[in-house]
């Protein structure tokens, strides 16, 4: 495996872990990581806006 492929796999696994552990949506856990020069510059998770009822509370 080349170095770039290893980094791609690392960041995909990181996004997957973030979605599983931190996503606030019961039906679809999603996360993304934007990476530049092998460093994360942004991380995003799905969920409801602050102060609203989450889908997890509905179940």
Secondary structure, 3 states (H helix, E strand, C coil): CCHHHHHHHHHHHHHHHHHHHHCCCCCCCCEEEEEECCEEEEEEECCCCCCCCCHHHHC
